[in-house]
Each structure stands twice: as structure tokens, then as C-alpha cells.
Amino acid sequence: MNQQHKGLNDHQIHQKLKEYGPNVLARAHKMSPIKIFLSQFKSPLIIILIVAAIISFSVGFLPDQESKLVDTILILVIVLLSGIMGFVQDYNAEKTIEALQNLASPNSRVIRNGKEEEIDSSEIVPEDILVIESGDMITADVEILEAFQLEVDESVLTGESNSVKKKEGDLAFMNTYVLGGKATALVKATGMKTQIGKVADKLESLKREKSSFQIELNSLSKKLSITALIITIIITLIGIQKFGLYDSLLTAISLAVAAIPEGLPAVVVLALAVGSKIMAKRNALIRKLTKVESIGAVNIICTDKTGTLTKNEMTITHLYFNNTVHEVSKNSFKPQENEEGKMLMKCAYTCNNASVSKDELGQQKYFGSQTEIALKKYSAKHLDENFENSFSKTQEISFSSKRKMMSVVVEDESQKSFAFSKGAPEVLIEKCSFIMLNGKIEKLTESIKQEINQQNKDFAKKALRVLGFAFKEDITHSSDAEKDMVWLGLQAMIDPPRPEVYDAISDCKTAGIRVIMITGDNPITAAAIAKEVGLDSNHVLEGTDIDEMSDEQLNKALNDQTNIFARTTPFHKLRLLELLEEKNTVAMTGDGVNDALAIKKAAIGIAMGKKGTEVAKQASDIILLDDNFSTITNAIKQGRTIFYNIRKFINYLLTCNLAEVGIIFTATVFFSLDEPLLYPVQLLWINLLTDGLVALALGVDPSAEDVMKEAPRKLNEPIIDKKTAWLIVSIGIKMAALLIIVFIFVLPMGIERARTTLITGVVVFEFVRIGAIRYQEKIGWFANKWLVMGLIISLVLHVALIYSPLNSFFYLIPIGLKEWGIILSGAIIGYLFAISITSIIMKTVKT
């Protein structure tokens, strides 16, 4: 490189850092810890609990009313615990994203103060001099000062997979990759001033719609809040006639508290948090917690091919020389045992710009295009270790789209010169006059040419990428290097499918999920890979076809199960997404800047963790840390499990709360009591036990065996569907009726004993409700150890309370064997009724 490039000095660097700031893409909507904490208390459920706490506290200041400080403290403790749990999860999510961004910031080599040094890319400033070479990511927008055979992958910006050659004066952009060659470059823009930064800035103008899950939870919260308000008004009006204003207001507050499942926010947060951790362990990093559940509703996955369905590493599969096809997979095959096979390996290794180095662990790491890496890896296995040191390159005639071939001239240790060439078989063979057959050089006849061309076509039909190879000895003049060459043979390769993808696609079919491949690759390769992984498609459309089709025609093609779209751009991807999302929940994968728009607009946006740009990651809901399609199906399975768990514990919570409302409402309207049946502190104790550990444990139930055998839930399907609603109402009424009967049986022994028995019955009856849910879900009791522990702890805590001095704070007394016998008898009858009701509803009610 030119020695005149001395770079910036320390003073200039300091001034430019002050002027331009760090070379990073700004995080959008970054929240402070205080804002994150305060945001936890916006839920209607939380707000009404806070109001209930204020009212409960205020009652103590009314004439002839005792202080309700214990009630107030218990309510506020539950609210605070829920807020803390939500804060911890959201704060950790923010820190995780920041950590990812820091990890994504690579080191860069710059020339400063006249010498080369390595710095964090965030410290780069305009007018820095970057030193870049094969394998590097370009970490700012730059102008090329000097270049040597520089090739850049700009697919993250353009969507085009072809490499772009760069020369002095050309521009190169942030987050693009150097495939080959080396260069020095002048930094023109950093951070948000780069091309990628401008796209990221525009991306923020897009507002993401709330998920159906968020809408449903908000709707449920509002309905419960309105219900609680109506109950408060009705009971107050009814109670005035019996208890007077103060006692009726107290009873109304009790009923309102009973109606609200105050544990719901905490349980939802826990289920989503646990689900996100499980997904992270399986290489799916969740960036937005609410999307953990939403991915379970996906019924269409639009996926890239390269690196997602395939390994993103070309592999040699077949060789053709001596008029024979050789399968590389056969371990016994050694091409170097034949003279022409050995020359074929030498040609592939020498006419190649891929480079190799060793990392800190001593492992080999290759840089360059995937095609050249595949050729170098394979040929290196069949050549002597010192082969690379046995020749020196004297000239290179580079590949171009017009030439469709590449040649190098080398000299061996004896000063003998050779030209080695590779390229499109149909082009390279026209440069050949001879062929090496059985160790001898013979005349290349037209009939042999036809055989070679036919074999090239046969390989291409199998979606293999094919290159031809040739050489020439004793080069006297560089202009003669590519004339009258000796044909060696063909090498065919493919980017093979990931081994686990076939099963993942099969799981999607079973689960009713449609998979659509959208790739920039050619249609033959796309169709071949699709066939190998089991992705069915009635047709294959190219990007040019999409451009010529109206929305109506494209919709018709989609409805006709066209699932392969080849030679597409990210803009084709966006158009397909907009059409599909009219009636579907779509997961969209992508890695480039131009993919970011589609990723952000999709119901579930998925970015690639390895090859994805920072802009794509920030636009996404989920980041695949391994870029693997099977990770998506694993995430969908976990998402479905979380939705069913949320539905399960809402079923459980509302059934128990409905029973409590039914008990108090019945007692207020029909019983001749001088005081409320249950006090607020008692209702909060019940809710703390039933809405606490047990509900939390239900939220982390394992996946059912058939969770991926069911069809995806319909677009905007509510959490409480018809079957769940019928179960809540019918079993809630049954539970309330049985508990009232238990109360009536014990009432002759005294109101305090009857009240304690009733509260204990509610705690025990939670076992009955869980048993019915276990029967409905076909899950064993011990499939979830946390649930068993939660039930035991709830019972132990309640028993400890009623038989300790603390019982006076809750207006409870110890109960005897007779009361326990009545409770257990009611529980057995309740379980049998619950099983019968569940069976009838599951069979007769259609969703």
C-alpha cells in the first residue's frame, strides 16, 4: 500500500469523535430503567387494584369502621411484585439487545499516526484510513484509495448475491463484506450518516401494529375492569338495604377484588419470560416479549434458501474426467491417483483466490467466495501439504461476467510455467484444443466436446453448480495463456440442505404451516433444494414473473400453492408479504438492509443472527442465532405452548374467581347475614394462593405431545374461545354451588368456623380444577414439578395460617376433622362433576 497514507493524528481523532460521535447505529426507542419500571403499572388490571387499595385504606377513616391497613398492604404488595417481575424481564431484554449490539461491533484496522493499528469499529471517524482484506466486514461508508483484486458482497444492500468488483475511486458501504482482494479506503461517513444508517432512520417512521395477543389481553383487562365496576355498583345498591352504606361499600369492594385475577399480569409476564429463555437456549433470541406467544399463531413461513434451508457452504459432490462421473461422497475415491485427477486438483487449488488462516484455537478459517472455498477445501485434501509452496503466481487474468472464466499463470520450482483456468464449461471448452485422457494428452474432438457439454447439462439439471478446468504448459507469452489449452474435467457442487430441515418442513406440514421459499438463486437450484427438503410447490415463479403480474394474478398463484419464488429482490419479498398477510399470520425471514422493511411489517419478523445486518436485527422480533430454519419451527412449537398455557391459566383463574363472585353475590342477595360473607383480606389471601404459585406453575407447563399436530389458530382467535368460556362458566357455577353447600353444612357451628371452612374449601377445590384441566389437556400430574410444588405449598401455607396466631389477622379459626371431611367429600364430588362437564363441552362445543 502507498506509504503516503499516514492517517489521522490523535488530536484530529479526538475532534472528529466529538463532532460526529461513535460509529454505531443509534438504538431506537431506548427506554431508561425508570420508564421501564413505570410502564409496568399501565395495565387496567393493575390500575383497578391500586384503586381498590386506596378505597380499602380510605374505609378506615370512615365513622365506626376499622382500619383496613392489612388489606391495603396485601393489595399493594401484589401490585409491586407484579411490577418488579415485569421490570426485571423488560430490563433484561434491553440489556440483551445492547449486549448483542456490542458483540456485533467488530474490530477494524486503520492507519493512524503513520502506522497500522486495530480499533473497535465504533471508534472510526470520517477521514480515517481503513485497511480491508478478504473476510473483513467494511465498517463505514468508504471511498477506495487503492485496491488489489477487490471483490465485495453488497447483498445486504442490494439483495443481489453476485460479488461486485471495486477499483480506485469506487464507493463501498458499511456492513458489506470483502470476498476477495485487499484495499485501503478513506472513510466518508459513519454511524447514522451511512447508507445503512439512513435506511435505519427511515425504518423508524414505520409503526408496528399491536399483536392480536396484545389486543386480546388489553380487551380482557378492560372487560374485567368494567365487570368489577358494575359489580361494585350493583352490590353497593343492593347492600345498602341490608348492611347500610359503609358495610355495603365494603362488600362491593370485596366482590370487585374477587372478580379481578390480580395475578394475571404476573403470570403472563412469567410465561412469556420463561418461553423467551427456552427459545434463547434453542437459538431463537426474542427481542419483543409479546411476540413470544404470537409466533405460535404463524400459519405461513416465508424463508430464504441460502444459509437457512441450506448450510451456506458449497460442497463438491461430483467430478467428471476420463469420461467418467465420480461421486465424491464415496470415501474410497481418490482423484490424485490418476494423473488427470491430480492435475484437476492442482488447477482448482491454484486458480483460486480463496485464502486460509488459523484462528486462536488453531482451526483453519477460509475467506473468499463459497465456490472458491469449496474448491480449495476439497483439492487441499488430495494434494501434498507443501503444494502451495511449490509454485509462485506471476499473473492473473480475472473473472468477469463477460469472460465467464479466470486464469492464472504460475511457475514451479524448476522455473517451468503453467496456465491454469476455470470457468463456465461451455466457454472454457472453446479455449481448448486438447484433452488429458488416461494420463495422455490427446486431440479434443467435437464428439468428446458434445459428451462433456451433455454431462454439464446433466449436472445442471440436478441443480449443481458446474465449473470446467483446463491448463497449458510452457507459457512463452501471457497473451497465449488461454489459447489451445488442455481440458481436464468438470467439478460439480451444491450448497447442501441442512440435515435437520427435512424433518422441520415435515413438522410444519403436520402443524398446518405453509412454507414458502423466496430466494435470489436460480429457479432450477431452488426447485431442487425444495424437492430435497420436502417443500412442495405446484409452480416456480421468478422475480421477472412477479413484476409482470397484477395483485389479483399473484394472489391466484399463491392460492394455487406456488411456494417457490426465485431470482427475487427484497421488494418482491415485501409485495408477497403484503398479499399474504391479508388473511394469514406470516413469519418473514431476512438478513439484509432491504429486507428490514418486510421484517418489520411482518406479524413475526425474523432476522439472521450470523449473516444479518444490524438494521435487519433491529427491525426484527426474533433473531435466529444459528440462521437455521429448524429453529423457527422450534420457536413456533414453544409459542403455541405458551398460548395454550396462557389460555389454561386464564381458564383456571377466571373459574376460581367466578366461583368467588358467585359465592359472595349469592350470600349478599339471599343470605340473612349481618356482615359480609368474606372480608377483602380473606379474598386477597384466597387469590394470593390460587392466583399465585399454582397459576404461575401452569404458565410454564411443558408442551403437549400433539401441540404440533394441530392446525394453527385462526387469525385474531381470542384467548377465551367458546370451549374455554363454557368451561369457565359451567365449572365456576358448579364450584360456587358446592362451596355454598359446604358453608351451609358448617354454618350451624358458627359463622367464623363456616367462613374458615369455606375459605379452606376454595383452596382445596383448586386441586379439583387442576385435575379437570389435566384431564382436558391429557397431561400427567407430575409432568410439571412446579405445579405439584405450588399446590403443596399453597395448602401448607393455608394450613399453617389457620392453625397459627396469624389467623386472627385474617379473621380465621382452626377447624376440626368434621369440617375437613365435609371439604374432602365436596372435593371428590366436584372432581367427578368437573370431569363430566369437561368431557361434554369438549365433545359438543365447536370453536
Secondary structure, DSSP 8 states (H G I E B T S, - for coil): --TT---B-HHHHHHHHHHH--SS---TT---HHHHHHHTT-SHHHHHHHHHHHHHHHHTTSTT----HHHHHHHHHHHHHHHHHHHHHHHHHHHHHHHHHHHT--EEEEEETTEEEEEEGGG--TT-EEEEETT-B--SEEEEEEEEEEEEE-HHHH---S-EEE-TT-EE-TT-EEEEEEEEEEEEE-GGGSHHHHHHHHHTT------HHHHHHHHHHHHHHHHHHHHHHHHHHHHHHHH-HHHHHHHHHHHHHHHS-TTHHHHHHHHHHHHHHHHHHTTEEESSTTHHHHGGG--EEEE-STTTTB-SS-EEEEEEETTEEEETT-TT--GGGSHHHHHHHHHHHHS---EEEE-TTS-EEEES-HHHHHHHHHHHHTS-TTGGGGEEEEEEE---TTT-EEEEEEEETTS-EEEEEEE-HHHHGGGEEEEEETTEEEE--HHHHHHHHHHHHHHHHTT-EEEEEEEEE---SGGGTTSSEEEEEEEEEE--B-TTHHHHHHHHHHTT-EEEEE-SS-HHHHHHHHHHHT---S-EEEHHHHHHS-HHHHHHHHHTT--EEES--HHHHHHHHHHHTTTS-EEEEE-STTTHHHHHHSSEEEEETTT--HHHHHH-SEEETT--HHHHHHHHHHHHHHHHHHHHHHHHHHHHHHHHHHHHHHHHHH---SS-SS-HHHHHHHHHHHTTHHHHHHTT----TTTTSS----TT--SS-HHHHHHHHHHHHHHHHHHHHHHHHHGGG-HHHHHHHHHHHHHHHHHHHHHHHHHHHT--GGG-HHHHHHHHHHHHHHHHHHTSGGGGGGT-----HHHHHHHHHHHHHHHHHHHHHHHHHHHH---
